[in-house]
């Protein structure tokens, strides 16, 4: 099954790389084409969020391993963690954002590449973090001012935070971070080298191309929906039916649909109320990033405890 996933993901990386080049060139060539933040939100709600919509099944699996019979304990814990993240963000937005970006870096790096890495060590964990950090740092390199404007819409009004961003821009720390991320990618690529590991390089090139040609929000949306989420979905589909990928996808859609719809409804209701206080674009950005943060923390904690207890 491992070789099957590697082969599928290599094909996926190649298709995604071609898509990024063609799509970016079209947008660059026809600069009057504008992808609105609302389209980005809808893509994230439909495609991006769905890859975590089986967490309720993983939660039940974890409860079984821990010999806990009361299912509501999982749902209550998951919801409380999500709501706590939103609450803490409103109180300490800058600190919460920094923690979220750090956690997201590791999550992206691990989820996008671990299918190719059989080893497990502290070094591999660090390499995963810096590989995923490319997703976070490239928008700052190619579109610094626009990325900062997004941070300002996420309730970040801490002067020290923006002084820190100016510092890393003026002293070329962003370039150094990209260099470290690139080096980490190369090391992961060369570790237990095989042809299928070209997926790691293709993915990194795709992330850079997206951020070079597109705005930070559009670049992130395409990466999150069509690389990160699709890759995770492929793994889940293979788990559900490792003999028939098409049937695996059907099973995934069937099981993920209810929570995906429920999450989308909550987000759209939240957008309605936020739009009464903030202008639409600002409200959408809050729903996307603060909303993703609130879902990411319980999702990652679930993955961690499940992985730890399955060993």
C-alpha positions in Angstrom: 0.0 0.0 0.0 2.9 2.3 0.8 4.3 2.0 -2.8 0.8 2.6 -4.2 0.5 5.8 -2.3 4.0 6.9 -3.3 3.2 6.4 -7.0 -0.2 8.1 -6.8 1.3 11.1 -4.9 4.2 11.4 -7.4 1.6 11.7 -10.2 -0.4 14.1 -8.1 2.7 16.3 -7.5 3.5 16.3 -11.2 -0.1 17.3 -12.2 -0.2 19.9 -9.4 3.2 21.3 -10.7 1.9 21.6 -14.2 -1.4 23.1 -13.0 0.5 25.8 -10.9 2.6 26.8 -13.9 -0.4 27.0 -16.3 -2.7 28.7 -13.9 -0.1 31.2 -12.7 0.9 32.1 -16.3 -2.8 32.7 -17.2 -3.4 34.9 -14.2 -0.1 36.8 -14.8 -0.9 37.2 -18.5 -4.4 38.4 -17.9 -3.7 40.6 -14.9 -7.3 42.0 -15.0 -8.6 38.5 -13.8 -9.3 38.8 -10.1 -9.9 35.8 -7.8 -12.0 37.2 -5.0 -11.5 36.2 -1.3 -15.0 34.8 -1.4 -14.0 32.2 -4.0 -11.0 31.3 -1.9 -13.3 30.8 1.1 -15.7 28.6 -0.8 -12.8 26.4 -2.1 -11.4 26.0 1.4 -14.8 25.1 2.8 -15.6 22.6 0.1 -12.2 21.0 -0.6 -9.8 22.1 2.1 -11.9 21.5 5.2 -13.2 18.1 3.9 -9.8 16.4 4.4 -10.3 16.8 8.2 -14.0 15.8 8.1 -13.2 12.2 9.1 -11.9 13.3 12.5 -15.0 12.0 14.2 -14.2 8.5 13.0 -10.6 8.8 14.1 -11.9 10.1 17.4 -14.0 7.0 17.9 -11.0 4.9 17.0 -8.9 6.7 19.7 -11.6 6.3 22.3 -11.7 2.6 21.5 -7.9 2.3 21.9 -8.2 4.2 25.3 -11.2 2.0 26.3 -13.4 5.1 26.6 -17.0 4.2 25.8 -18.6 7.7 26.0 -18.3 9.2 22.5 -19.5 12.6 23.6 -16.2 13.1 25.4 -14.4 13.3 22.0 -16.9 15.7 20.5 -17.0 17.9 23.6 -13.1 18.0 23.8 -12.8 18.8 20.0 -15.3 21.6 20.2 -13.9 23.1 23.4 -10.4 23.2 21.9 -11.6 24.9 18.8 -13.6 27.5 20.7 -10.7 28.0 23.1 -8.4 28.8 20.1 -10.9 31.5 18.9 -11.2 33.0 22.3 -7.4 33.1 22.9 -6.9 34.6 19.4 -9.2 37.5 20.4 -7.3 38.1 23.6 -3.7 37.4 22.4 -3.8 37.5 18.6 -0.1 38.0 17.9 1.1 35.2 20.1 -1.7 32.9 18.9 -0.9 33.6 15.2 2.8 32.9 15.8 2.0 29.6 17.5 -0.5 28.7 14.7 2.1 29.4 12.0 4.7 27.3 13.8 2.2 24.4 14.3 1.0 24.7 10.7 4.6 24.6 9.4 5.2 21.3 11.0 1.8 20.0 10.0 2.2 20.9 6.4 5.8 19.6 6.2 4.9 16.3 7.8 1.6 15.6 6.1 2.9 16.5 2.6 6.1 14.3 2.8 5.9 11.6 5.5 4.6 9.0 3.1 8.1 9.1 1.5 10.0 8.9 4.8 10.2 5.7 6.7 12.7 7.0 9.4 11.6 8.7 12.5 14.0 10.9 14.5 14.3 14.4 16.0 16.2 15.4 12.9 13.4 14.3 10.6 10.9 16.2 12.8 13.0 19.4 12.4 13.3 18.8 8.6 9.5 18.4 8.4 9.1 21.8 10.2 11.4 23.7 7.9 10.0 22.0 4.8 6.5 23.2 5.8 7.8 26.6 6.8 8.2 27.3 3.1 4.4 27.7 2.8 4.6 30.4 5.5 7.7 32.3 4.6 7.4 32.6 0.7 4.4 34.9 0.9 6.5 37.3 3.1 9.3 37.1 0.6 7.4 37.8 -2.6 4.5 39.8 -1.2 5.6 41.3 2.1 3.3 44.3 2.2 0.2 42.3 1.2 1.0 39.6 3.7 1.3 42.2 6.5 -2.0 43.7 5.5 -3.6 40.3 6.0 -2.1 40.0 9.5 -3.6 43.4 10.3 -7.1 42.1 9.3 -6.6 39.2 11.7 -6.8 41.5 14.8 -3.0 41.9 15.0 -2.3 45.4 16.3 0.9 44.6 18.3 3.6 47.1 17.4 6.3 44.7 18.5 5.0 42.1 16.1 5.3 44.4 13.1 8.7 45.7 14.3 9.8 42.0 14.3 8.5 41.6 10.7 10.4 44.7 9.6 13.5 43.4 11.3 13.4 40.0 9.5 12.8 41.8 6.2 15.6 44.4 6.6 18.2 41.9 7.8 17.5 39.3 5.1 16.2 36.7 7.6 13.4 35.8 5.3 16.0 34.8 2.6 17.9 32.8 5.2 14.7 31.0 6.3 13.9 30.1 2.6 17.5 28.9 2.3 17.1 26.6 5.4 13.8 25.4 4.1 15.3 24.6 0.7 18.2 22.7 2.4 15.7 20.8 4.5 13.8 19.8 1.4 17.0 18.6 -0.3 18.0 16.5 2.7 14.5 14.9 2.8 14.8 14.3 -0.9 18.2 12.6 -0.6 17.3 10.5 2.5 16.7 7.0 1.3 16.6 8.3 -2.2 14.2 6.9 -4.7 12.7 8.2 -7.9 9.3 8.8 -6.2 10.9 11.3 -3.9 10.9 13.8 -6.8 7.5 14.7 -5.4 9.2 16.6 -2.6 11.1 18.8 -5.0 8.1 19.3 -7.3 5.9 20.4 -4.4 8.5 23.0 -3.2 8.8 24.4 -6.8 5.0 24.6 -7.0 4.8 26.6 -3.7 7.4 29.0 -4.9 5.7 29.5 -8.3 2.3 30.1 -6.7 3.7 32.8 -4.4 5.7 34.4 -7.1 2.8 34.9 -9.5 -0.2 35.1 -7.2 -1.4 37.0 -4.1 -0.8 35.4 -0.7 -4.4 34.4 -0.2 -4.9 32.8 -3.7 -1.5 31.0 -3.5 -2.3 29.6 0.0 -5.8 28.5 -1.2 -4.5 26.6 -4.2 -1.8 25.0 -2.1 -4.1 24.1 0.8 -6.9 22.8 -1.3 -5.2 21.1 -4.2 -1.9 19.9 -2.7 -2.2 19.5 1.1 -5.9 18.5 1.3 -5.9 16.3 -1.8 -2.8 14.5 -0.6 -4.3 13.7 2.8 -7.6 12.7 1.0 -5.7 10.2 -1.2 -4.2 8.6 1.9 -7.6 8.3 3.5 -9.2 6.9 0.3 -6.5 4.2 0.1 -7.1 3.4 3.7 -10.8 2.9 3.0 -10.2 0.7 0.0 -6.7 -0.2 -0.9 -7.8 -2.3 -3.9 -10.0 0.3 -5.6 -9.1 3.9 -5.3 -12.2 5.1 -7.0 -14.4 3.3 -4.5 -12.1 4.6 -1.7 -12.9 8.2 -2.9 -16.6 7.5 -3.0 -16.5 6.1 0.6 -14.5 9.2 1.7 -17.0 11.6 0.2 -19.9 9.8 1.7 -18.4 9.8 5.2 -16.8 13.3 5.0 -19.9 15.1 3.5 -21.9 15.6 6.7 -19.2 17.3 8.8 -18.0 19.3 5.7 -21.5 20.7 5.2 -21.9 21.4 9.0 -18.6 23.2 9.1 -19.4 25.2 6.0 -22.8 26.3 7.5 -21.1 27.4 10.8 -18.5 29.4 8.8 -21.1 31.1 6.6 -23.2 32.0 9.6 -20.1 33.4 11.3 -19.3 35.4 8.1 -22.8 36.8 8.2 -22.4 38.2 11.7 -18.8 39.3 11.2 -19.8 41.2 8.1 -22.1 43.4 10.3 -18.9 44.6 12.1 -16.2 44.4 9.4 -16.1 44.9 5.7 -16.6 41.7 3.7 -12.9 41.0 2.7 -11.8 41.5 6.3 -14.6 39.2 7.6 -13.7 36.5 5.1 -10.0 36.6 6.0 -10.9 36.2 9.7 -13.2 33.2 8.9 -10.4 31.6 6.8 -7.4 31.9 9.0 -8.9 32.1 12.6 -11.3 29.5 11.6 -8.6 27.2 10.2 -6.5 27.8 13.4 -9.5 26.7 15.5 -9.8 23.5 13.4 -6.1 22.8 13.0 -5.2 22.5 16.7 -7.8 19.8 17.6 -7.0 18.1 14.3 -3.3 17.9 15.0 -3.8 16.9 18.6 -6.0 14.0 17.5 -3.5 12.9 14.9 -0.7 13.0 17.5 -2.6 11.0 20.2 -3.8 8.5 17.6 -0.4 8.0 16.2 1.2 7.7 19.7 -1.4 5.2 21.0 -1.4 3.0 17.8 2.3 2.2 18.3 
